[in-house]
């Protein structure tokens, strides 16, 4: 497995951990306030969590697919990195 693909797996796992924490906060907030906004944030977090967990499974199961083209791995890594930056900001703002 290439180092680029391993980095993408690590970023997807980091995203998953942060999204579990965020979803926990949003569940607690929804139970407290019953706001549609927190319900929407919870749904967003759960969908993004499912996407990240499926990505990890696909990275392990279809590593050759990402390795067949030298441009695909870095592009996937870049997308994972951008998602990580976005989730870090969201986590920071939510945990304040």
Buried (B, 14 or more C-beta within 10 A) or exposed (E): EBEBBEBBBBBBBBBBEBBEBBBEBBBEBBEEEEEEEBBEBBEBBBEBBEBBBEBBEEBEEEBEEBBEEEEBBBEBBEEBEEBBEEBEEBBEEBEE
